Amino acid sequence: MIYFFEQVGAIISDMLKNKLRILLTMSGIIIGVLSVALILSVENAASSTVNNYFIGTLGKNSISSMIPIASKVDYRFTYNELKDIASKIDGAIGALVKSPDNISGRISINSEKYSIASVRGVTPAYAKGTNVLMVKGRFINEYDCEKCSSAAVISDITAINCYGSVENAIGKTFVLRSGTVNVEATVVGVYKCLDTTGKMGNTKDLRQWKSDVYCTYEYVNKCLGVETSSLKYYKVTVILENDADAELAMYELDTLMNRLRSGDDYVVTTYMGFSIADETKSIIKTITLVFICAASLSLIVGGINLMNTLLVTVKERTREIGIKKALGASNRRIILQFLLESVIICLTACLIGIIISLVFIAVLRQNINSLISMIPDEALRLFLAANGINISINLTSVMVSAAFSISVGLIFGIYPALKASKMQVIDALRYE
């Protein structure tokens, strides 16, 4: 063990004496590690964004069926038809339906106690479908919907901003003012507001953080002046119980939908929300693998450069190797010495690459909104702005980068190490 630390100390001392040569040797590995870390971080952020999007729009435990918008006949569904379809599916909690528009505004108790919020009209199945985490009270139920009650579920942030605590918010009546539309509602529950975009921590005043307020679908339509019976939908989304047979439920929905709405010019498409998310993430992982393979070329070039440097080092230290072998150093010890030097150089390059990637990602996070606004594709720009993208270095990125670095050190260090170990003592000592 003492010998090991002595060798590490000697290697680091030698690296400091030849800083420029070592830095140039590490440059390819640094670029490769930086590329791999950034690619994995972007892949993780993209998968998270896709997951949040599909859970938010399709539901976590959901099956959906859609009529093509281009169909010749208007076969859209009314709200009552959606509820009736959901009631005929085994293991279904209900249909997931959202109001056509949200009502954004401000809930004010006084000049100091207020919160920015957005009222969203939903059905009781919404909580299960999108994994709303209740911390106090209850979510809206079927009775609220039938009576078109003003029951509301607010976030813990809104509860603390307006009422000082989650407990004090239950039973309180508030008014959200939004231009010409005012929404008066009574708090029946409080849910945990999750920071899915990673931006909450950068908000200095949480009163300015906009969170959702959930009211009944019928009540929000009433506030908007919209007749619920006049609204029609191309898509049916049914939320299932955790222990429901998703495959059976999808078959039942597909059979029912094609019996009710199938036409000569199209076929109704039925799918599971979580399966689409998984398939999309699988595609992202495949693309990521291709990019990692491309980035690995930089590591290979860096490895070749490392081998060249080590061969030069072996040549320069021929006499030193001869002296060590004359004093009894085995071939195995000589090999381990140069392999250790190779691995240390690579790990140092890995550390530098990770530090640079951390700085790069920190700058990227600070300017992510500006970068999103520069995207020419409007659909993509709006998608990212609505769902957010949270880029960060995770443990996987660090572990993969370290594994790549150690592999490069071992693979490209073995030949110079073997060459050093095979030197003849007499020839090495005579070397000038």
HELIX and SHEET records of a PDB file:
HELIX    1   1 ILE A    2  LYS A   17  1                                  16    
HELIX    2   2 LYS A   19  THR A   57  1                                  39    
HELIX    3   3 TYR A   79  SER A   87  1                                   9    
HELIX    4   4 ALA A  125  GLY A  129  1                                   5    
HELIX    5   5 GLU A  142  LYS A  147  1                                   6    
HELIX    6   6 ASP A  156  TYR A  163  1                                   8    
HELIX    7   7 VAL A  166  ALA A  169  1                                   4    
HELIX    8   8 MET A  200  ASN A  202  5                                   3    
HELIX    9   9 LEU A  206  GLN A  208  5                                   3    
HELIX   10  10 TYR A  217  LEU A  224  1                                   8    
HELIX   11  11 THR A  228  SER A  230  5                                   3    
HELIX   12  12 ALA A  246  ARG A  261  1                                  16    
HELIX   13  13 GLY A  273  GLU A  316  1                                  44    
HELIX   14  14 THR A  318  ALA A  326  1                                   9    
HELIX   15  15 ASN A  331  GLN A  366  1                                  36    
HELIX   16  16 ILE A  368  SER A  373  1                                   6    
HELIX   17  17 GLU A  378  ASN A  387  1                                  10    
HELIX   18  18 LEU A  395  SER A  421  1                                  27    
HELIX   19  19 VAL A  425  ARG A  430  1                                   6    
SHEET    1   A 4 ALA A  92  ALA A  95  0                                        
SHEET    2   A 4 LYS A 235  LEU A 240 -1                                        
SHEET    3   A 4 SER A  62  MET A  66 -1                                        
SHEET    4   A 4 THR A 269  MET A 272 -1                                        
SHEET    1   B 2 PHE A  77  THR A  78  0                                        
SHEET    2   B 2 LYS A 232  TYR A 233 -1                                        
SHEET    1   C 7 MET A 134  GLY A 137  0                                        
SHEET    2   C 7 VAL A 181  TYR A 191 -1                                        
SHEET    3   C 7 ALA A 151  SER A 155  1                                        
SHEET    4   C 7 SER A 211  THR A 216 -1                                        
SHEET    5   C 7 TYR A 114  VAL A 122  1                                        
SHEET    6   C 7 ILE A 103  SER A 108 -1                                        
SHEET    7   C 7 THR A 173  SER A 178 -1                                        
END                                                                             
